[in-house]
Amino acid sequence: MSINLENIQLNNAQIAWRAAQDIEDGAYVNLGIGFPEMVAQFQPEGREAIFHTENGVLGFGKAAEAGEEDWDLINAGKKAVTIKPGTAFFHHADSFAMVRGGHLDVAILGAFQVAQNGDLANWSTGRGGVPAVGGAMDLVHGARRVAVITDHVTKKGAPKLVDACTMPLTGVGCVTRVYTSLCVVDVVEGRFVLREKLAAISMDDLQSVTGAVLHVGDTVKDLTTPSL
């Protein structure tokens, strides 16, 4: 590889911003624990998503300010949230009935690996790993659309977009779009189709840090975001 990724790649806020631009007005959305929660900060002007959390809250507001948290009001990641007019609270079982019943428009999750056929691995029982898959396995098959936000490579430089996942699967053939620190890729008929990429990285360099073939669509747009 002839380019230093640290000098050009998007940061987490910029990846989250890009993913937020594709959420439709009025969509019911579940954001995975951790990095995906950041997507809620970047709703486009004139659009409002209705956020859902597995522990039983729908239509909650922004994160609570430091020192103003009500710890009875938390999301699935145990982070304090605020309520707004219309916020609903319900049983954990009812929350999963919404997921399994196909009532969510979008689920946005993180990933360790995404395979070219749409398989997702986003949990691990290895050292420091989460001890169980949790609600993600329901989300990936209950939501109408599943998107992933992630760095393009691991901290050790290994590709996260791969031919086939080698880690425990969260779901099979479930991912439709991946937003990475270098590009936007769709999963189409068992292959990665490149839709957007940073202008600063060549196609050859991008392919060199991707563990599966990147197919080029009719057009590949420049991936642009604000400075965040």
C-alpha positions as CSV (number, residue, x, y, z in Angstrom):
1,M,0.0,0.0,0.0
2,S,1.4,3.4,-1.0
3,I,-0.7,5.6,1.2
4,N,-0.9,6.3,5.0
5,L,-4.5,5.8,5.9
6,E,-4.2,7.9,9.1
7,N,-3.7,11.0,7.0
8,I,-6.8,10.6,4.9
9,Q,-9.5,8.4,6.6
10,L,-12.7,9.7,8.1
11,N,-13.0,9.9,11.9
12,N,-16.0,8.2,13.7
13,A,-18.1,11.4,13.7
14,Q,-17.7,11.8,10.0
15,I,-18.6,8.1,9.3
16,A,-21.7,8.5,11.6
17,W,-22.6,11.8,9.8
18,R,-22.5,10.1,6.4
19,A,-24.7,7.2,7.6
20,A,-27.2,9.7,9.1
21,Q,-27.8,11.3,5.7
22,D,-29.5,8.1,4.4
23,I,-32.1,7.8,7.2
24,E,-35.5,8.8,5.8
25,D,-37.8,11.3,7.6
26,G,-40.0,9.4,10.1
27,A,-38.0,6.2,10.0
28,Y,-38.0,3.9,13.0
29,V,-34.3,3.3,13.8
30,N,-32.3,1.2,16.2
31,L,-28.7,2.2,16.7
32,G,-26.2,-0.4,18.0
33,I,-24.4,0.1,21.3
34,G,-21.3,2.3,21.2
35,F,-20.1,3.9,18.0
36,P,-23.5,3.6,16.1
37,E,-25.2,5.7,18.8
38,M,-23.3,8.7,17.4
39,V,-25.5,8.6,14.3
40,A,-28.3,10.2,16.3
41,Q,-26.3,13.5,16.6
42,F,-26.4,14.1,12.9
43,Q,-30.0,14.1,11.7
44,P,-30.3,16.2,8.6
45,E,-32.2,19.4,8.7
46,G,-35.9,18.9,8.2
47,R,-35.8,15.2,9.0
48,E,-36.6,13.4,12.2
49,A,-35.9,9.8,13.0
50,I,-37.8,7.9,15.7
51,F,-35.2,6.0,17.8
52,H,-35.9,2.7,19.4
53,T,-33.9,0.9,22.0
54,E,-34.1,-2.8,23.0
55,N,-34.7,-2.1,26.7
56,G,-38.1,-0.5,25.9
57,V,-38.0,3.1,24.9
58,L,-39.3,4.6,21.6
59,G,-39.0,8.2,20.4
60,F,-36.5,9.4,23.0
61,G,-34.4,12.6,22.6
62,K,-30.7,13.4,22.7
63,A,-28.2,12.2,25.2
64,A,-28.5,13.8,28.6
65,E,-26.1,16.6,29.5
66,A,-23.4,15.7,32.1
67,G,-24.8,16.2,35.6
68,E,-28.4,16.2,34.4
69,E,-28.8,12.5,33.8
70,D,-31.8,10.6,35.1
71,W,-30.5,7.1,35.4
72,D,-34.0,5.6,35.2
73,L,-33.9,6.8,31.6
74,I,-31.3,4.9,29.7
75,N,-30.8,3.2,26.4
76,A,-29.6,-0.4,25.8
77,G,-26.0,0.8,26.2
78,K,-26.8,2.1,29.7
79,K,-26.3,5.7,28.6
80,A,-28.7,8.4,29.9
81,V,-31.2,9.7,27.4
82,T,-33.8,12.5,27.5
83,I,-37.5,12.2,26.7
84,K,-39.6,14.4,24.5
85,P,-43.3,14.7,23.8
86,G,-44.5,11.3,22.5
87,T,-41.7,9.2,24.0
88,A,-43.1,5.7,24.9
89,F,-41.9,3.2,27.5
90,F,-42.8,-0.5,27.4
91,H,-41.8,-4.0,28.4
92,H,-38.5,-5.5,27.2
93,A,-40.5,-8.3,25.5
94,D,-42.7,-5.8,23.7
95,S,-39.6,-4.1,22.4
96,F,-38.3,-7.3,20.9
97,A,-41.8,-8.0,19.5
98,M,-41.4,-4.7,17.5
99,V,-38.0,-5.9,16.3
100,R,-39.0,-9.4,15.3
101,G,-42.3,-8.2,13.9
102,G,-40.6,-6.1,11.2
103,H,-41.5,-2.7,12.6
104,L,-38.1,-1.1,12.4
105,D,-37.0,0.6,9.2
106,V,-33.3,0.7,9.8
107,A,-30.8,-0.9,12.2
108,I,-27.3,0.6,12.2
109,L,-24.6,-1.6,13.8
110,G,-20.9,-1.8,14.3
111,A,-18.8,-4.7,13.0
112,F,-15.7,-6.8,13.4
113,Q,-16.2,-8.2,9.9
114,V,-18.6,-7.9,7.0
115,A,-18.5,-10.6,4.2
116,Q,-19.3,-9.9,0.6
117,N,-22.5,-11.9,0.8
118,G,-23.8,-9.6,3.7
119,D,-22.9,-11.9,6.6
120,L,-22.1,-9.9,9.7
121,A,-19.8,-10.6,12.7
122,N,-20.1,-8.0,15.4
123,W,-19.5,-9.9,18.6
124,S,-16.8,-12.1,20.1
125,T,-16.3,-14.2,23.2
126,G,-12.5,-13.7,22.9
127,R,-10.4,-11.7,25.2
128,G,-12.2,-8.5,26.1
129,G,-15.1,-9.6,24.0
130,V,-18.8,-9.2,24.8
131,P,-20.0,-12.5,26.4
132,A,-23.0,-12.9,24.1
133,V,-24.5,-11.7,20.8
134,G,-27.3,-9.9,22.6
135,G,-30.2,-8.3,20.6
136,A,-28.1,-7.8,17.5
137,M,-29.1,-11.2,16.1
138,D,-32.8,-10.1,16.3
139,L,-32.1,-6.7,14.8
140,V,-30.3,-7.9,11.7
141,H,-33.2,-10.1,10.7
142,G,-36.0,-7.9,12.0
143,A,-35.1,-4.5,10.6
144,R,-36.1,-3.8,6.9
145,R,-32.6,-2.4,6.2
146,V,-29.3,-3.2,8.0
147,A,-26.3,-0.9,7.7
148,V,-22.9,-1.1,9.2
149,I,-20.5,1.7,10.3
150,T,-16.9,0.8,10.9
151,D,-13.3,1.6,10.3
152,H,-12.1,0.1,7.0
153,V,-9.4,-1.9,8.7
154,T,-8.6,-3.1,12.2
155,K,-6.1,-1.4,14.5
156,K,-3.5,-3.9,13.2
157,G,-4.4,-3.1,9.6
158,A,-6.4,-6.2,8.8
159,P,-9.4,-5.8,6.4
160,K,-12.8,-5.7,8.0
161,L,-14.5,-6.2,4.6
162,V,-13.8,-9.8,3.7
163,D,-14.6,-12.7,1.4
164,A,-16.0,-14.7,4.3
165,C,-16.3,-14.0,8.1
166,T,-13.9,-15.9,10.3
167,M,-15.5,-14.7,13.6
168,P,-18.9,-15.8,15.1
169,L,-21.7,-14.6,12.9
170,T,-24.4,-12.2,14.1
171,G,-26.5,-12.8,11.0
172,V,-26.4,-14.4,7.6
173,G,-26.8,-12.3,4.4
174,C,-28.3,-9.4,6.4
175,V,-26.1,-6.3,5.6
176,T,-27.1,-4.1,2.7
177,R,-24.8,-1.1,3.1
178,V,-21.4,-0.5,4.8
179,Y,-20.1,3.0,5.7
180,T,-16.4,2.8,6.4
181,S,-13.6,5.3,7.0
182,L,-12.7,5.1,3.4
183,C,-15.8,4.4,1.3
184,V,-19.4,3.5,1.0
185,V,-20.2,0.0,-0.2
186,D,-23.4,-1.8,-1.0
187,V,-23.9,-5.6,-0.8
188,V,-25.5,-6.6,-4.1
189,E,-26.0,-10.2,-5.2
190,G,-23.3,-11.6,-3.0
191,R,-20.6,-9.0,-3.8
192,F,-19.3,-5.6,-2.7
193,V,-20.3,-2.8,-5.0
194,L,-18.4,0.5,-4.5
195,R,-20.7,3.6,-4.4
196,E,-18.4,6.3,-2.9
197,K,-14.8,6.6,-1.9
198,L,-12.5,9.3,-0.6
199,A,-10.9,11.2,-3.5
200,A,-7.5,11.0,-1.7
201,I,-7.2,7.2,-2.1
202,S,-6.7,5.4,-5.4
203,M,-8.8,2.5,-6.4
204,D,-5.7,0.2,-6.2
205,D,-4.9,1.4,-2.7
206,L,-8.5,0.9,-1.6
207,Q,-8.6,-2.6,-3.0
208,S,-5.3,-3.4,-1.2
209,V,-6.9,-2.8,2.2
210,T,-10.1,-4.7,1.4
211,G,-10.3,-8.4,1.9
212,A,-12.7,-9.1,-1.0
213,V,-13.1,-7.8,-4.6
214,L,-14.6,-4.3,-4.8
215,H,-16.9,-4.2,-7.9
216,V,-17.4,-0.7,-9.4
217,G,-20.9,0.4,-10.1
218,D,-22.1,2.7,-12.9
219,T,-20.7,5.7,-11.0
220,V,-18.4,6.0,-8.0
221,K,-19.0,9.3,-6.2
222,D,-16.5,11.2,-4.0
223,L,-17.2,10.5,-0.4
224,T,-17.3,13.9,1.3
225,T,-18.3,14.9,4.8
226,P,-18.0,18.1,7.0
227,S,-15.0,18.6,9.2
228,L,-16.2,17.2,12.5
